[in-house]
Amino acid sequence: MAKVLISGYYGFKNFGDEAVLSVLTKHLNALKFDVTVLSGNVDYTEKYHNVRAVNSFDIKTVIDEIKKCDLLISGGGSLLQDVTSLKSLVYYAFIISLGLLFNRKVVIFAQGIGPLNRKVSQIIVKNLLKLCSYVSVRDKNSLEILQKWGINADLVCDPVYSLEVEKKDCKGTLGVQLRDFKTLDTNFLQKLALFINAKFSDKNVEIFSLQDSLDYDVCKKFENILLNINPEIQISVINTNITEKISELEYLIAMRFHSILVALKAGVKTCAINYDIKVEQLAKSAGIPLISMNADENFERIYSDLINIDSKKLADCDKSFDWKNFDTTVMTAF
């Protein structure tokens, strides 16, 4: 059985990345490949995705796995960027380099390229991707960067569009999804809490933590702010069964790209919080309201736009991931 090794931000219990991995491993399993994942939490990855996993940071084991694999897949997600840290970029570039060094076919899967603020970062990524067997990116900006570098790449939608989400007709619950971010301050949370209390105090409020290491503290902080405004409001923090819970909402106000995407697939009336260009682009393509990190919008207009969303039309935003060129590459790797 052909061996595939997957490298990405996996095992850290980030909902979006784990959803991408779920879609990818399901597809590879259907093609009858022997799949191993480099993971920050081996037990979690093996249990949650039902695949073999090895520790991402056990370099000796990682090298052995690359030597044994037939194909190395890097992605999805935003791995090749230096905003998080240069160290992160160097790690993922190192994995790709090892694959190329050992003459393995390397696939860049549905990645967002950049931002690459350092010249050395640009040089590393440009020279590595030129040597890869197949490259796909998930946004036009990434495609334009690669085109300027003379690198052929496919533009694909986010793999989570292929995630199966049951559409439900639910009433009575507002979801709020927050993550820690440098521009998310108490002023923003206060304005959002006042808006929710004014317009949704009759609803149950569920605050979603999609990655506890980054989200949970800010979710609890927001819960306390809202309870201080209205001690009677029904509120809870949710960090399990995320896809199912989001699909059961009537409304969602959310930051993270993948929480918004899942909500759209489920026909949930959604308002996006614009902390990242990818969220802005998704909101505009879906025709849903958008709140800036300054929260200086006309909230009466935001509310009107939100409640008047036609849930059935949200399905028009749904897409299918195009596996054709990916499959052609992986099937000829052996």
C-alpha positions in Angstrom: 0.0 0.0 0.0 1.4 3.4 -1.0 2.5 5.6 2.0 1.4 9.2 2.4 2.8 11.5 5.1 0.9 14.7 6.0 2.6 17.7 7.5 0.5 20.6 9.0 -0.7 22.3 12.1 -2.3 19.2 13.4 -2.9 17.8 16.9 -3.3 21.3 18.4 -7.1 20.9 18.6 -7.7 23.8 16.3 -11.2 23.2 14.8 -10.4 24.6 11.3 -7.2 22.7 10.9 -8.7 19.5 12.3 -11.6 19.9 9.9 -9.2 20.2 6.9 -7.3 17.1 8.1 -10.6 15.2 8.4 -11.5 16.0 4.8 -8.0 15.1 3.5 -7.6 11.8 5.4 -11.1 10.7 4.4 -10.3 11.3 0.8 -6.9 9.6 1.0 -8.4 6.6 2.8 -11.0 6.3 0.0 -8.0 6.1 -2.4 -6.6 3.2 -0.3 -3.5 5.0 0.8 -1.6 4.2 4.0 -1.7 7.6 5.8 0.5 8.9 8.6 0.2 12.4 10.1 2.8 14.5 11.8 1.0 15.7 14.9 1.6 17.8 18.0 -0.6 15.3 19.9 -0.3 11.8 18.6 -3.0 10.2 20.8 -5.5 12.9 19.8 -4.8 12.6 16.1 -5.0 8.9 16.1 -8.2 8.8 18.0 -10.0 11.7 16.3 -9.0 10.9 12.7 -8.4 7.1 12.9 -5.0 7.4 11.3 -1.5 6.6 12.3 0.4 9.6 13.7 3.9 10.5 14.9 5.3 13.4 16.9 5.9 16.5 14.7 8.9 17.5 16.8 10.7 14.2 17.1 13.1 15.0 14.3 14.7 11.6 14.0 11.3 9.9 13.7 10.1 12.6 11.2 13.2 11.9 9.0 12.5 8.2 9.2 8.9 8.7 8.2 9.8 10.9 5.2 12.3 8.3 4.0 9.6 5.6 4.2 6.8 7.6 2.5 6.1 7.7 -1.2 4.4 11.1 -1.0 4.7 14.1 1.3 1.7 16.5 1.6 2.2 19.9 3.2 -1.1 21.6 4.2 -3.7 22.8 4.3 -3.8 26.0 6.2 -1.5 29.0 6.3 1.8 27.2 7.0 4.1 29.2 4.8 3.9 32.6 6.5 6.2 34.5 8.9 3.5 36.5 10.8 3.1 33.9 13.5 6.8 33.5 13.7 9.8 32.8 11.5 10.4 29.7 13.5 7.1 28.3 12.4 7.9 29.0 8.7 11.3 27.4 9.0 9.9 24.2 10.5 7.3 23.6 7.7 9.9 24.6 5.1 12.4 22.2 6.7 9.8 19.3 6.3 9.3 20.2 2.7 13.1 20.4 2.2 13.6 16.9 3.6 10.9 15.5 1.3 12.7 17.0 -1.7 16.1 15.9 -0.4 15.0 12.3 -0.2 13.5 12.6 -3.7 9.9 12.2 -2.6 7.1 13.8 -4.4 5.9 16.8 -2.4 2.4 18.3 -2.7 1.4 21.7 -1.3 -2.2 21.3 -0.4 -4.8 24.1 -0.4 -2.4 26.5 1.4 -2.6 30.2 2.0 0.8 31.7 1.1 2.0 34.6 3.2 2.2 37.1 4.5 5.9 36.8 4.0 7.3 40.0 5.5 11.0 39.0 5.6 13.1 38.8 2.4 14.6 35.5 3.6 11.1 34.1 4.0 10.2 34.9 0.4 13.4 33.3 -0.8 12.8 30.1 1.1 9.3 29.7 0.0 9.9 30.7 -3.6 12.8 28.2 -4.1 11.1 25.3 -2.3 7.7 25.6 -4.1 9.4 25.6 -7.5 10.6 22.1 -6.8 7.3 20.7 -5.6 5.3 18.3 -7.8 2.0 20.0 -7.3 0.9 23.2 -5.6 -2.7 24.3 -4.8 -3.7 27.5 -3.0 -7.0 28.5 -1.4 -7.1 32.3 -2.3 -6.4 34.6 -5.2 -3.8 36.6 -3.3 -1.7 33.5 -2.8 -2.1 32.6 -6.5 -0.9 36.0 -7.6 2.2 35.7 -5.4 3.1 32.4 -7.0 2.4 33.6 -10.5 4.8 36.5 -9.9 7.4 33.9 -8.9 6.7 31.8 -12.1 5.2 28.9 -10.1 2.3 27.0 -11.5 -0.5 26.5 -9.0 -4.2 25.6 -8.9 -6.7 27.9 -7.1 -9.0 25.8 -5.1 -11.6 26.5 -2.4 -11.1 25.6 1.2 -11.2 21.8 1.7 -13.8 22.3 4.5 -16.3 23.1 1.8 -16.3 19.3 1.4 -17.2 18.7 5.1 -20.6 17.1 5.5 -22.8 19.5 7.5 -26.4 18.7 8.2 -28.8 21.6 7.6 -31.2 22.1 10.4 -34.1 24.5 10.9 -33.3 25.8 14.4 -34.6 28.7 16.5 -33.8 30.3 19.8 -30.0 30.2 19.9 -27.3 32.8 19.1 -23.7 31.6 18.7 -20.8 33.9 19.3 -17.3 32.7 18.2 -14.3 34.6 19.5 -10.5 34.1 19.4 -7.7 35.9 21.0 -6.2 38.5 18.7 -4.0 41.6 19.0 -6.8 44.0 18.0 -9.5 42.3 20.1 -9.8 44.5 23.1 -12.2 45.1 26.0 -13.8 48.0 24.2 -14.8 45.7 21.3 -16.2 43.0 23.6 -18.2 45.6 25.5 -19.8 47.0 22.4 -20.6 43.5 21.1 -22.1 42.5 24.5 -24.3 45.6 24.6 -25.5 44.8 21.0 -26.3 41.2 21.9 -28.1 42.1 25.1 -30.2 44.7 23.2 -31.2 42.5 20.3 -30.8 38.8 21.5 -31.5 38.8 25.2 -34.4 36.5 24.5 -32.1 33.9 23.0 -29.8 31.3 24.5 -26.2 32.4 23.9 -23.5 29.9 23.1 -19.9 31.2 23.0 -17.7 28.9 20.9 -14.1 28.2 21.7 -12.6 26.5 18.6 -9.1 26.2 20.0 -9.0 26.4 23.8 -5.4 27.5 24.0 -6.2 30.7 22.1 -10.0 31.1 22.5 -11.2 29.8 25.9 -10.0 32.7 28.0 -11.4 35.4 25.8 -14.7 33.4 25.6 -14.9 33.3 29.4 -14.1 37.0 29.6 -16.9 37.8 27.1 -19.3 35.6 29.1 -18.5 37.6 32.2 -19.0 40.9 30.4 -22.4 39.8 29.1 -23.5 38.5 32.5 -22.5 41.8 34.2 -24.7 43.6 31.7 -27.6 41.1 32.1 -27.3 38.5 34.9 -30.5 36.8 33.6 -29.2 36.0 30.1 -28.8 32.3 29.3 -25.2 31.7 28.3 -22.6 29.0 28.1 -19.2 28.3 26.6 -19.0 25.5 24.0 -15.8 23.7 23.0 -17.0 20.2 21.9 -19.1 18.9 19.0 -18.5 22.2 17.2 -19.9 21.3 13.7 -23.1 19.9 15.2 -23.6 22.7 17.6 -23.0 25.4 14.9 -25.5 23.7 12.6 -28.1 24.0 15.4 -27.9 27.7 15.7 -30.4 30.3 14.5 -27.7 33.1 14.3 -23.9 33.3 14.6 -21.5 36.2 15.1 -18.0 34.8 14.4 -14.4 35.6 13.9 -12.8 32.4 12.6 -13.0 31.5 8.9 -14.0 27.9 9.4 -16.8 28.6 11.9 -18.3 31.0 9.4 -17.9 28.5 6.6 -19.6 25.7 8.6 -22.5 28.1 9.5 -23.0 29.1 5.9 -23.1 25.4 4.8 -25.8 24.8 7.5 -27.8 27.8 6.5 -27.2 29.7 9.7 -27.8 33.5 9.5 -24.3 34.8 10.2 -22.4 38.0 10.8 -18.6 38.0 10.5 -16.1 39.8 12.6 -13.4 41.2 10.3 -10.1 40.3 11.9 -8.5 38.9 8.7 -8.7 39.4 5.0 -9.9 35.9 4.4 -12.9 36.5 6.6 -13.7 39.7 4.8 -13.5 38.0 1.5 -15.7 35.1 2.7 -18.3 37.5 4.1 -18.5 39.6 0.9 -18.8 36.5 -1.3 -21.6 35.2 0.9 -23.4 38.6 1.2 -23.4 38.6 5.0 -22.9 41.5 7.4 -19.4 42.4 8.6 -18.3 44.0 11.9 -14.8 45.6 12.1 -12.5 45.3 15.0 -13.3 48.9 15.9 -17.0 47.9 16.2 -17.9 51.4 15.0 -20.6 50.2 12.5 -24.3 51.1 12.7 -25.5 48.2 14.7 -29.1 48.8 13.8 -28.1 48.2 10.2 -26.0 45.1 11.1 -29.0 43.7 13.0 -31.4 44.4 10.1 -29.0 42.8 7.6 -28.5 39.8 9.8 -32.1 38.9 10.6 -33.1 39.5 6.9 -30.6 37.0 5.5 -32.3 34.3 3.4 -31.0 31.1 4.8 -31.8 29.2 1.7 -29.6 31.5 -0.4 -26.6 30.8 1.8 -26.5 27.4 0.2 -25.5 29.2 -3.0 -22.1 29.9 -1.3 -21.5 26.2 -1.0 -18.8 24.8 -3.2 -17.2 21.4 -3.9 -13.5 20.9 -3.5 -11.9 20.0 -6.9 -9.7 17.0 -6.3 -9.0 16.3 -10.0 -5.4 17.6 -10.3 -4.5 16.5 -6.8 -5.6 13.0 -7.5 -3.7 12.9 -10.8 -0.6 13.9 -8.9 -0.9 11.5 -6.0 -1.9 8.6 -8.2 1.3 9.0 -10.3 3.6 9.3 -7.3 3.9 5.6 -6.9 
